[in-house]
Amino acid sequence: MDQVKSQYRSGSTVLDRPLSSGQQSYDTYKKYWPLTKYIPKVEGLAQCAGEAEYINDIHPFPNELFAAFVVATVPLSNVAQIDPTQALKMKGVVGCFTAKDIPGANSFTPQSLGFPEVEEVLCSGRVLYYGQPIAIIVAESHMIANRAANLVEVTYEKRREDVRLRLKTDDGVPSQETFEMVGEEYSASDVDDAVKVVGRMELLGQSHFPLEKQTCICVPQESGMDVYPSAQWMGVTQLAIAQVLNLPQSRINIFIRRLGGAFGSKVSRQGLTACGAALAAQLTNRPVRFYLTMEADMQLIGKRLDCISDYEVHVDDNGRVLKLTNYFAHNYGSSFNEPIGKSFILIFPNCYENKTWKVIGKMVQTDTPKKTWCRAPASTEAIATVETIMEHIAHATGKDPLEVRLANMPKASKMRSIIPEYLNRIEFDSRRISIQSFNENNRWKKRGIAWIPMKFQTDFHGIYYTMVSINIGDGSVVVTHGGIEMGQGINTKVTQAIASTLGIPLDMVSVKPSNTWTAANSDPSVASITSESVCYAASEACKILMERMKPQRQKYPDAPWFQLVQLCYVASVDLSANFMFKATDVLPYFIWSLCSAEVEVDILTGNILIRRMDVQEDTGESMSPGIDIGQIEGAITMGLGYHLAEELIYDARNGKLLTDRTVNYKILGAKDIPVDFRINFSKGSSNPCGVLRSKSTSEPPLNLSVVVLFALRNALRSANIDAGLLDEWIPLGTASTPEKIFLRSGNKTEQYLIN
């Protein structure tokens, strides 16, 4: 080793990962306890012990059947014949159903709920994408159903030879609709002597990858059908099934206790398995359990929308934007349902002045499964793109990214006062100097550091019901609501809100499963607002109860809670209250956040180690700090996987997803998270506009994770300079896997020297 030049010695070792650590800092307010108190998740112990019941944990029903999809394998062709003869010969196979067997509408996207396009439950003619369901096999076991599905013979009308699959955004067919934002000073901008910056940001898809895949159990009953779906939106599942079976909506009874993750994949896409199970249950008059294997789920369920942005920016010597034009396109897959272009345009300006900006977006259709909402849809792409533009400007002008960002920030922006304190607290400047020294002394290991700001607008929508009832036997409280617990801790926050409002211990509150008669017409659990909305409704319902109990409290001011409840019962006080949250009950608000990342890259392999991340999140008065910390860490980690690891690869010949399991679709593991993970809640940031002075946390932090690409780029720039290359802009998008990092590191075999 003594003969090896000191700068080259780093090539003899792999990345050394120390023991993971984390720090959290947050405010708590004892006067509101148990609200704002750090408590364990109320269902956490049962979940860890395996006692928490998910859909597939529900005990088998008598005479229960299992279902599996028969899927198409020749996109853009027409199904000529479906022959289930061989499948029906298998022992245990009960039947095979096609689109012709549907008694009602062949659609799981009800137009009355805002879906402009029909998406078929079972393909009735032209195949839109590889893996599209064309029939349902029902059998005595899950294994038999799936094996039999592969035996169904499907004949296709021959596709024209000149027909080519459109899988990529650039190849897609655009819609007539566009989305546009033009600043009031855009046309008058003078760019004659400006520096011109041109680039492209490619953000491709991501699987939602919930641990619980698409699942549903349907049980025929005398009153209609009981349905146990893994769904984020009870209403759309209920209505879709009713329309497929041609039954009144009131005869479809939805029950949901919890989901095993969702991230947007179970808002509308869940309708495929739910309607399939309901159809099979109706036609056989037997309970049907329908759950997808991992591979089937990956093939069938659409992913995060791809987003390609082409930008052209004119700036002055200080990096101030004189004129910015960004053309973006989202890949929607087989349907234009669930548009998100307006959200992209709303969030794209971030915390910057946009009077001289023009942003134009379009939707394109491709021959892939309908892509759908995925945690932080539109905002993930918008923040990643605009912050990439700021980094590109800094590179082109030779300015510090801090100078560029400040040059484009309104003078009165709150962000201006937040940034200095944040950078000082994380010791950004001294760490950057240390990294520069490290890079000068190491050829084959490189480090990089970067930071970004975010201004995120939270808007409320829809309605959410809550019913709170007090039991006279012991004064305990039960609550059911229209939100869906899917890991985000909504039931914990509701429990804390009720206990705090009524002034009772936490263990006296019990949250019951959601259903469609106590919470009819509730909106989907999406967009990071459901916990707040439901907590608002629960708190208001409790206030109604307290007002009803007030006369008895005035008569008996010293009566303990249990006695007060009994006195109210004797006085015929109604001890059950309902409240409906609506969007106008609260005002929109902004979330002001910052995030930095420090990485180390092995230039010889492309492997990356995230040494440290510092997240400053604006949570208002966090209703439940433990829950919010978990949401922030989870969102950041999901974003890191999106940017660094999760790559979707399709077969160009037939559109089949080739990365449909963990062998080839890589999500982050325990040793991929930041070694040093620090979460800091903004101090004294009470939110007068929000629910119980709080702010949402489930989605916004994911937008910050793009900072890891900026830190990675800085590390690669050092490697490229050492390789004798020009310090040119390095475009990075999703997913920047080790292979891609290696190819961008400037490696050449003649550089592999020892002295």
QUITA-V951831 format. One record per pair of residues at least 6 apart in sequence whose ideal C-beta (glycine too) atoms are under 6 Angstrom apart, sorted by sequence separation. I is the first residue (numbers start at 1). J is the second residue. D is the distance in Angstrom with one decimal. If there is no record, write none. Layout:
BEGIN
{{I J D} {I J D}}
END
This chain:
BEGIN
{{46 52 4.3} {87 93 5.8} {109 115 3.6} {139 145 4.0} {166 172 5.6} {231 237 4.6} {315 321 5.4} {485 491 4.9} {622 628 4.7} {659 665 4.2} {687 693 5.2} {721 727 5.8} {29 36 4.7} {99 106 5.4} {218 225 5.7} {219 226 4.5} {242 249 4.3} {281 288 4.2} {394 401 4.2} {439 446 5.5} {470 477 5.5} {483 490 5.0} {499 506 4.8} {601 608 5.2} {650 657 5.7} {651 658 5.7} {686 693 4.6} {28 36 4.9} {137 145 5.1} {229 237 5.1} {280 288 4.4} {313 321 6.0} {314 322 4.7} {687 695 5.1} {28 37 5.8} {43 52 5.7} {123 132 5.1} {139 148 5.8} {218 227 5.3} {314 323 4.4} {438 447 5.3} {469 478 5.2} {599 608 5.6} {600 609 4.6} {619 628 5.4} {649 658 4.7} {109 119 4.5} {239 249 5.7} {242 252 5.0} {391 401 5.8} {394 404 4.5} {499 509 5.5} {649 659 4.9} {717 727 5.9} {107 118 4.5} {122 133 5.5} {123 134 4.5} {137 148 4.7} {217 228 4.3} {238 249 5.9} {241 252 5.0} {277 288 4.8} {313 324 4.8} {348 359 5.6} {393 404 5.1} {468 479 4.9} {495 506 5.9} {498 509 5.0} {599 610 5.5} {600 611 5.6} {648 659 5.8} {84 96 3.7} {122 134 5.9} {137 149 4.6} {435 447 4.5} {108 121 5.2} {216 229 4.4} {277 290 3.8} {312 325 4.9} {467 480 5.4} {598 611 4.6} {106 120 5.0} {238 252 4.7} {276 290 5.6} {345 359 5.3} {390 404 5.5} {435 449 5.5} {495 509 4.6} {598 612 4.5} {716 730 5.5} {730 744 5.8} {106 121 5.7} {215 230 4.3} {311 326 4.5} {390 405 5.6} {466 481 4.3} {552 567 4.7} {617 632 5.4} {82 98 5.6} {238 254 5.1} {552 568 5.1} {597 613 5.1} {273 290 4.8} {309 326 5.6} {310 327 4.9} {344 361 6.0} {432 449 5.4} {465 482 4.5} {713 730 5.2} {106 124 6.0} {212 230 5.8} {431 449 5.9} {464 482 4.5} {596 614 4.8} {309 328 4.3} {549 568 5.1} {552 571 6.0} {713 732 5.7} {234 254 4.5} {341 361 4.3} {491 511 4.3} {595 615 4.9} {307 328 6.0} {308 329 5.2} {645 666 4.5} {725 746 4.9} {594 616 4.6} {99 122 4.2} {307 330 5.3} {709 732 4.6} {723 746 3.3} {98 122 6.0} {593 617 5.2} {99 124 4.0} {305 330 4.6} {306 331 3.8} {548 573 5.2} {593 618 5.5} {305 331 5.8} {592 618 4.6} {641 667 5.2} {719 745 4.7} {720 746 4.3} {224 251 2.7} {225 252 5.7} {226 253 4.9} {227 254 5.2} {228 255 5.4} {336 363 5.5} {591 618 4.7} {641 668 4.4} {719 746 5.6} {224 252 5.9} {716 744 5.6} {65 94 5.9} {230 259 5.2} {716 745 5.8} {232 262 5.2} {240 271 4.6} {244 275 4.7} {302 333 5.2} {332 363 5.3} {477 508 5.9} {637 668 5.8} {269 301 5.1} {347 379 4.6} {476 508 4.7} {477 509 4.9} {478 510 5.1} {479 511 5.5} {480 512 4.5} {545 577 4.9} {323 356 5.2} {324 357 4.3} {325 358 5.0} {326 359 4.9} {327 360 5.4} {328 361 4.6} {329 362 5.1} {330 363 5.7} {331 364 5.7} {332 365 5.9} {333 366 5.8} {544 577 4.2} {232 266 4.6} {233 267 5.3} {241 275 5.7} {344 378 4.4} {348 382 4.3} {478 512 5.7} {231 266 5.3} {232 267 4.7} {240 275 5.5} {329 364 5.4} {331 366 5.5} {333 368 4.5} {335 370 4.5} {343 378 3.6} {347 382 4.1} {230 266 5.7} {265 301 5.5} {333 369 5.4} {334 370 4.9} {350 386 5.0} {541 577 4.4} {637 673 5.6} {98 135 4.8} {237 274 5.0} {241 278 4.4} {245 282 5.3} {333 370 4.4} {340 377 5.1} {482 519 3.4} {333 371 4.2} {340 378 4.1} {344 382 4.8} {348 386 5.5} {415 453 5.3} {480 518 5.1} {493 531 5.1} {497 535 4.3} {501 539 5.1} {541 579 4.1} {96 135 5.6} {97 136 4.8} {231 270 4.4} {332 371 5.6} {540 579 4.3} {482 522 2.6} {494 534 5.8} {498 538 5.4} {502 542 5.3} {96 137 5.4} {229 270 5.8} {484 525 4.1} {490 531 4.5} {494 535 5.7} {497 538 5.2} {501 542 4.0} {483 525 5.1} {493 535 5.3} {497 539 5.1} {537 579 4.5} {95 138 5.2} {94 138 4.8} {494 538 5.1} {498 542 5.7} {537 581 4.1} {94 139 5.9} {229 274 4.6} {536 581 5.1} {93 139 4.7} {78 125 5.5} {92 139 5.0} {483 530 4.4} {632 679 5.5} {78 126 5.3} {92 140 3.9} {212 260 2.6} {533 581 4.6} {211 260 4.9} {212 261 5.9} {77 127 5.5} {87 137 6.0} {211 261 5.2} {629 679 5.5} {72 123 6.0} {210 261 3.1} {467 518 5.0} {483 534 4.2} {75 127 5.2} {92 144 4.3} {210 262 5.4} {82 135 5.5} {481 534 4.6} {75 129 5.3} {465 519 4.1} {72 127 4.2} {75 130 5.3} {79 134 5.8} {93 148 4.8} {208 263 4.2} {353 408 5.9} {214 270 6.0} {352 408 4.5} {208 265 3.7} {216 273 4.8} {352 409 5.9} {353 410 5.2} {465 522 5.5} {504 561 5.7} {90 148 5.0} {216 274 4.4} {351 409 5.9} {464 522 5.1} {214 273 4.5} {218 277 4.3} {71 131 4.7} {72 132 4.7} {218 278 4.6} {463 523 5.9} {87 148 4.1} {216 277 4.4} {220 281 5.5} {462 523 2.9} {613 674 4.2} {71 133 5.7} {72 134 5.1} {351 413 5.7} {619 681 4.9} {218 281 4.0} {639 702 4.3} {69 133 4.2} {70 134 5.6} {87 151 4.1} {351 415 4.6} {610 674 4.4} {611 675 5.4} {612 676 4.0} {613 677 5.7} {614 678 4.8} {615 679 5.2} {616 680 4.9} {617 681 6.0} {618 682 4.6} {638 702 5.9} {70 135 3.8} {86 151 4.4} {87 152 4.9} {220 285 5.5} {387 452 4.8} {620 685 5.7} {621 686 5.1} {632 697 5.7} {636 701 5.3} {640 705 5.1} {643 708 5.7} {305 371 4.6} {631 697 4.6} {635 701 4.0} {639 705 2.6} {643 709 5.5} {302 369 4.4} {618 685 5.5} {620 687 3.3} {631 698 5.0} {635 702 4.1} {84 152 4.9} {219 287 4.4} {302 370 4.5} {303 371 5.7} {466 534 5.9} {640 708 5.8} {67 136 5.5} {68 137 5.1} {302 371 4.1} {460 529 5.4} {464 533 4.4} {623 692 5.8} {628 697 4.4} {632 701 4.6} {636 705 5.2} {83 153 4.3} {218 288 5.3} {302 372 4.6} {304 374 3.6} {464 534 5.3} {620 690 5.4} {67 138 5.2} {383 454 5.8} {466 537 3.7} {623 694 4.8} {82 154 5.6} {217 289 4.9} {466 538 4.6} {621 693 4.0} {65 138 4.7} {66 139 5.7} {464 537 5.7} {468 541 4.3} {620 693 5.5} {621 694 5.5} {81 155 4.2} {216 290 5.2} {307 381 3.9} {319 393 4.9} {468 542 5.9} {620 694 4.4} {66 141 5.7} {80 155 4.6} {466 541 5.4} {620 695 3.8} {66 142 4.5} {80 156 6.0} {215 291 4.1} {309 385 4.6} {619 695 5.2} {68 145 3.9} {80 157 5.0} {618 695 6.0} {67 145 5.9} {68 146 4.5} {214 292 4.7} {311 389 5.6} {315 393 5.4} {319 397 4.7} {619 697 5.7} {66 145 4.5} {70 149 4.8} {77 156 4.2} {78 157 4.3} {213 292 4.7} {77 157 5.7} {319 399 4.7} {68 149 4.3} {70 152 4.5} {74 156 4.6} {77 159 4.4} {76 159 5.6} {214 297 5.6} {213 297 4.1} {319 404 3.7} {475 561 5.1} {76 163 5.4} {320 407 4.3} {321 408 5.4} {475 562 4.2} {319 407 5.1} {647 735 4.4} {318 407 5.2} {646 735 5.3} {475 565 4.4} {645 735 5.7} {647 737 5.8} {643 734 5.5} {642 734 5.7} {644 736 5.7} {472 565 5.8} {470 565 5.6} {207 303 5.3} {206 303 5.8} {472 569 4.4} {205 303 3.8} {206 304 4.1} {589 687 5.8} {205 304 5.0} {589 689 4.3} {205 306 5.4} {589 690 5.7} {204 306 4.9} {351 453 5.5} {587 689 4.1} {269 372 5.5} {203 307 4.7} {351 455 3.9} {591 695 5.5} {350 455 5.6} {470 575 4.2} {202 308 5.6} {267 373 5.8} {469 576 4.1} {201 309 4.4} {264 373 3.8} {468 577 5.5} {591 700 5.2} {595 704 3.6} {200 310 5.2} {264 374 4.6} {597 707 4.6} {263 374 5.9} {264 375 5.9} {467 578 4.9} {597 708 4.6} {199 311 5.8} {263 375 4.4} {595 707 5.1} {599 711 4.6} {466 579 5.6} {599 712 5.6} {198 312 5.1} {597 711 4.4} {601 715 4.6} {465 580 5.3} {197 313 4.4} {599 715 6.0} {603 719 4.9} {463 580 5.5} {464 581 4.5} {196 314 5.7} {463 582 5.2} {194 314 3.8} {195 315 5.1} {461 583 5.0} {113 236 5.4} {191 314 3.8} {460 583 4.3} {460 586 5.8} {194 322 5.1} {496 624 5.7} {110 239 4.7} {459 588 4.7} {110 240 5.7} {493 623 4.9} {191 322 5.2} {458 589 5.7} {493 624 5.1} {607 738 5.2} {108 240 4.5} {191 323 5.0} {492 624 5.6} {606 738 3.6} {189 322 5.3} {457 590 5.6} {189 323 4.0} {455 590 5.6} {456 591 4.3} {492 627 5.5} {606 741 3.8} {606 742 3.2} {169 306 4.9} {455 592 6.0} {105 243 4.4} {489 627 3.6} {104 243 5.3} {169 308 4.8} {454 593 4.7} {104 244 5.1} {136 276 5.2} {104 245 5.6} {453 594 5.2} {102 244 6.0} {104 246 3.3} {138 280 4.8} {603 745 4.8} {103 246 4.7} {452 595 6.0} {136 280 5.6} {451 596 3.8} {449 598 4.5} {448 599 5.5} {447 600 4.9} {121 275 4.5} {446 601 5.0} {536 691 4.4} {535 691 5.5} {446 603 5.9} {54 212 5.8} {61 219 5.7} {56 215 5.6} {172 331 5.8} {444 603 4.8} {532 691 4.0} {55 215 4.5} {169 329 5.4} {444 604 5.3} {175 336 5.4} {169 331 4.2} {179 341 3.5} {108 271 3.1} {179 342 5.6} {108 272 5.9} {181 345 4.6} {179 345 5.5} {208 374 5.6} {108 275 4.8} {189 356 4.7} {529 696 6.0} {131 299 4.0} {206 374 6.0} {528 696 3.8} {131 300 5.2} {185 355 4.3} {186 356 5.3} {426 596 5.7} {528 698 4.1} {183 354 5.3} {184 355 5.6} {185 356 5.0} {528 699 4.2} {183 355 4.3} {186 358 5.0} {422 594 4.9} {55 228 5.5} {183 356 5.3} {183 357 4.7} {418 592 6.0} {55 230 5.0} {182 358 4.8} {181 359 4.6} {203 381 5.1} {414 592 5.8} {180 360 5.0} {203 384 6.0} {179 361 4.1} {178 362 5.1} {201 385 4.7} {97 283 5.9} {201 388 5.1} {174 362 5.0} {175 363 4.4} {426 614 4.4} {174 364 5.1} {172 364 2.9} {173 365 4.8} {172 365 5.6} {199 392 5.3} {172 366 4.5} {422 616 5.4} {169 364 5.8} {197 392 5.4} {197 393 5.6} {167 366 5.8} {197 396 4.8} {166 366 4.8} {166 367 5.1} {167 368 5.9} {195 396 5.9} {165 367 4.8} {195 397 6.0} {53 257 5.9} {129 334 5.2} {54 260 5.0} {128 334 4.2} {67 276 6.0} {67 277 5.8} {488 698 5.3} {67 280 5.0} {119 335 5.5} {117 335 5.0} {117 337 5.2} {65 286 5.3} {67 288 5.3} {115 337 5.0} {63 286 4.8} {64 287 4.5} {65 288 4.9} {66 289 5.4} {67 290 4.1} {262 486 4.6} {64 289 5.9} {61 287 3.9} {261 487 5.5} {258 485 4.5} {259 486 3.8} {109 337 5.8} {256 484 5.8} {56 291 5.8} {129 367 5.5} {458 696 5.4} {129 368 5.3} {129 369 5.2} {456 700 4.5} {454 703 5.8} {454 704 5.9} {232 484 5.3} {452 707 4.7} {257 513 4.1} {267 524 5.1} {450 707 5.5} {255 513 5.5} {256 514 4.8} {267 526 6.0} {255 515 5.3} {450 710 3.5} {450 711 4.3} {254 516 4.3} {449 711 5.4} {448 711 4.2} {448 712 6.0} {448 714 3.4} {448 715 3.4} {447 715 5.7} {446 715 4.1} {446 718 4.8} {446 719 4.9} {238 516 5.3} {439 718 4.2} {443 722 5.7} {234 516 5.2} {235 521 5.7} {367 655 5.5} {233 524 3.5} {75 367 5.1} {232 524 5.2} {232 525 4.9} {391 710 5.4} {383 703 4.0} {380 702 5.9} {384 706 4.0} {376 699 4.1} {380 703 5.6} {375 699 5.7} {379 703 5.2} {376 702 4.3} {375 702 5.7} {376 703 5.7} {395 729 5.3} {299 657 5.4} {298 657 6.0} {299 660 5.7} {298 660 3.8} {295 660 4.8} {295 661 5.8} {294 661 5.8} {10 442 4.3} {11 444 3.7} {7 441 5.9} {10 444 4.6} {8 443 5.3} {10 445 4.1} {7 443 4.6} {206 642 4.7} {206 646 5.2} {205 648 4.8} {41 489 5.7} {42 491 5.9} {42 492 4.7} {41 492 5.1} {42 495 5.3} {209 667 5.7} {35 496 4.9} {34 496 4.9} {34 499 5.1} {35 500 3.8} {34 500 5.8} {32 500 5.7} {34 506 5.3} {167 650 5.1} {167 655 5.9} {165 655 5.2} {130 654 5.3} {130 655 4.0} {129 655 5.8} {130 656 4.7} {203 733 5.8} {204 734 5.1} {202 733 3.8} {203 734 5.2} {75 655 5.1} {36 621 5.7} {15 602 5.3} {38 625 4.5} {35 623 5.7} {38 626 4.6} {15 607 5.7} {17 609 6.0} {11 604 5.7} {15 609 4.5} {26 625 4.4} {24 629 5.2} {20 675 5.8} {21 676 5.6} {22 677 4.4} {23 678 4.5} {24 679 4.8} {25 680 4.6} {26 681 4.1} {18 675 5.7} {8 754 5.9} {4 754 4.6} {5 755 4.5}}
END
